[in-house]
């Protein structure tokens, strides 16, 4: 499926970006809710396509789950406005607001819709759902945080994201569980500071954009397609680098934000959370390495004649971004000189 930009799509992309800005710059809860609703209504036309029945199913599921989360959020806002005159931190209200935001971004234990919906999407929509759609809920979560609840949820995210991805053969589902695992890191970052969350989020979006771009270029959706295709060896090497970087292996750029988060968590004595996050990162690295192994070592002889057509301009971008991913730790040490 070729990526075409018509005027309708451009309009919905503009509204998608604009609605996020409405939510995060609003000074009232109702303004945040309106921004979330506009965001939902602009993303649904981008998901649905007349050519694919899976996209129609995905857009309907997305609409239902997001509507439930929005109703929950609106209900909580109204309770707060009607019953509570002063703006003190309330345990029940904070848990309700946090839960509705977690459902919005597909965080565990409200994550069941997330891998199913991603399975019916194009790579571009997968990228938007895993990155841009998490900005508003994350920032609204930071406004009214219940730290004890958040610590439990981020541990759950790390565990479910790691264990859920082990048994998957779909690359989209693997990346969706990886996204749930990374949400655990993002939540621990937002507990420390918003700037640290922003750094982690930008780097995570960068790695996910490379992965989605490469899989879109190769038109690959499942692990077995990676070793059926006899494609460019440089391409295999780039997949190898970027998966290890996404997993947070030390020589690569992906380790840098995780390293900072671990440092800050150690300062605050959250040793159990560090242990869970690091152990679960090892499990995510395991299923990334499994993909890399099948990609590099296995090769089917019967498709030796098959030459993969790769769009050159995208391929050059991918090489350039992968070089940043390799040399990232050298660049990152400049911050500590």
N, C-alpha and C positions, 0 to 999 in steps of 0.2 A: 504494500500500500504506500503510494507516494505521498509525501507531505505537501499538501497544497494549501495555500492561504487565500481564501476568498474573503469578500467584504464582510459576510456574516460572521465568519470565524474571528476575523480581526476585531469586530465589534464585541464579541463575547470575551475574547482575551483581554480587551481593554477594560470591560466591566469587572472581570475576574480580579485584575490588578487593583482597580479603583475601589472595589468593595472591601478588599483587605485593608487598604489605606483608610477607608471610612471607619472600619472597626477599631484599628489600632490607634487612631487619632481622636476617637470619640471621648467626650468627658462624661458620658452617662452610660449606664448598663443597657438602656433601650437603644441607644445609638450603636452599641456593639452588636446587639441582637439583629438590628436592621442590616448592618454590614454583613453579618453571617448569612442572612437570608438572601441578600442580593448575590452573594458569592455562590450559594447553592444553586440559585436559578440561572446563573451564568455558566456554571460548570456542566450542568446536565446536557444542554445542547451540544457541548464540545465532546461529551462521551458518546452520545447516541449517533449511530450511523445506519443508513438504510441498507448497506451491503452486508452487515453482520448482525445476526440475531443475538449473539452474546453481548454486544454493546447495549442493546435495548434492555436486556435483563439486568446488566450492570447498572445502567442509569436508573432503572426502577428501584433496585435494591439500595443504591446510593441515596436516592430521594427519600425512601422510607426511613433509613437509619438516621440520616441527617435531620429529618423532620422530628423524629422522636427526641433526638438530642436538643433540638431547638425548642421544642415544647417544654422539655425539662428545664432548660435554661430560663425561658420566659416565666415559667411557673415560679422558679426560685426568685427571680427579680421581683415579681409581683408580691410574693410573700414578704420579701425584704422591705418593699415600699409600704405595704399595708401594716404589717405587724411590728416593724422595728423602726422607731423614730430616730434613734441615734445610730451612728454607723460603726458600732463596735464589731469586733471579729466574733462571729458565731460559729460554733463547731458544725452544727447541722447544715447551715446555709453554705459554709465553705466547702463541705464535702459534696453537696448537691451541685454547686457551680463547678468544682473540680471534675466531678464525674461526667457532667454534660460536655465539658471541654475535652475530656479524654475520649468520650464516645465520638466526638466530632473528628478527632485526629487519628482514630483507630488504635488507641492505646489499650493494652491488656488491662483488665479482663473484659473490656468492651470491644475486642479486636476481631470478633468472628466474621464480621462483614468485610473486613479489609482485604484478606487474600482472595476471597471469592470475587469481589468486584474488580480487583486488579487483573484477575485472570481473563476478564472480558474486555480489556482495554488495549489501545495501541500503545507503543512505547512512549510517545510524547505525553499522552494522558497519564500513564504510569508515573512519569517523571513529575508532572504537575501535582498529582495526588500525594506522592511521597515527599515532596519538598514544599512548594508554595502553599498548599492547603493546610500545612501544619503551623504556618506563621501566626495566624489570628488566634487559634485556640491556645497556643503556647504563651502568647503575650497576655491574653485574658487570664490564663492560669496564674501568671506571675503577679497579677493585680491582687488576687484574693487567695493566697496559698495556705493550705493546711500542711505543714511540713511533715508531721508524723505520717499522715495519710499518703503524702507524696513519696516518702521514703519506702513505704510498703509497696506502692504501685510501681515505682521505678525498679525495684528488685524483681517484681513479678514480670515486668516488661522484658528485662534482661533474660530471665529464665525462659519465658514462653517464646520470645523471639529466637533464642538459640535452639531450644528443643524442637520447636515447630518446623524449623527449616531443614532438619536432618533427613526427613523421609520424603522430601519433595523432589519431583523431577522437572517441574516447570520453573523456568528461570524467573518468570514474573512473580511466582509465589515465593521463591527463594529470596528475591529482593524485597518482597513485602515483609517477610519474617525478619529479614535483616534490618528493615526500617523500624519494626517494632522493637528489636534489640537496641537500635541506636536511639530510640525514644527514651529508653532508660538512661542513657548517657546524657541526652539533652535535658531531661528533668533534673538530673543531678547538677548539670551546669547552670540551669536557671535558678536552682536553690542557692547557688554560690553568688552568681551575678549575671545580669542580663548581657553584659559585654562578652562574657565567656560563652554564653549560650549562642550569641550571634556569631562568634568565631567558629564554634563547632558546627553550627547550622550551615554557614557559608561553605566550609570545607566539605561537609557531608553532601551538600547539594552539588558541589563541583564533581565529586567522585560518582555520584548517582547519574549525573548528566553524561559523563563519559561512558558509563556502562550502558545506559539507555541508547546513546548515540551509536555505540558499536553494535549492539544487538539489532538496532533498527537498520543499520547499514547492511548487516548480514542476513536480515529477515529471519532471525532465529528466535524461537520461543521455548524450546525444550533442550535438556542436557544432551540427549542422543543426537540432536541435529548438529551439535558442535563437533562430533567426531565422524559423522557421515560426510560432512562437507570437507573437501580437500582444499581448504582455503590458505591464504597467505600466512607464512610462518611468523612474519612480523606482527600480524594481527593476533595470532595466538600468544605471542610474547606480551603484547599490550594488554590483552585480557588478564594474563598472569599477573602483571604489575598492578593493574588497577584493582583486581580482586584482593590482593594482599594489602594494598593501601587502604581499601574500604574496611578490611578486617582489623586494621590497626597494628600491622607488624612494624617493629622499630625502624628499619632504615627508611621507610616511606613516610610521606607527608601525613597519612591518616593516623599515625601514632602521635603526632604533635598535640592535637587538641585533647586526646585521651590522657596523655602524659600530664598536661596542665590540670585537668579535672582530678586525676589521681592525687597530684600534689596538694591541691586545695582540700580534697576530702581527707587527706592524711593530717593536714593542719587542724581540721575540725574533729579529728578522732572518729571518723565514720569507717572503721576498719572492716566491719562485716559487709557493708555496702561495696567497698572496694573489692573485697574478696569475691563477692557475687558477680560484679561487673567484669572483673578480669577473667574469672573462670568461664563465664558465659561467652566472652570474646574468643576464648580458645575453641569453644564448640562451633561458633560461627566461622572461625578460620578453618576448621575441619571441613565443613561442607563447601567452603570456597575452594579449598585445595582439591577436594574431590572433583569439582567441575574442571579445574585446571588440568588435573591428571587425565581425565577422560578426553579433554580437548587436545592435549599435547601427545599423549602416548598412543591412544587408539586411532586407527585409520582404516577405513573400509576400502579394500582394493577395487570393488566393483564400481565405485564412483570416481575412479582416477581421472576420467575424461571430463569430469564436471569442473568448470572454472567459475569461480564466484565473481560476479560483477560488483565492484565496490565503487561508490561515488567518490571520485578523487578529492574534491574539495573537503568533504567531511573527513576523509582519511587523513589528510594533512593536519586538520584541527585536532584529531584524535592523537596523532603522534606528538604534536606540540603539548597538549594537555598532559599526556603520559610522561613526557620529559619533566614537566613541573612536578608531577607526582613522585618521580624518582629523586629529583634533586631537592625535594621539599625540605628534608631534614637539614640539609646544608644551609638552605635559606633561613630555616627557622632558628638555627643557632645564633643568627645575627641579632635576634631579639634579646639574647642573654649575654651579649658581650659587655 
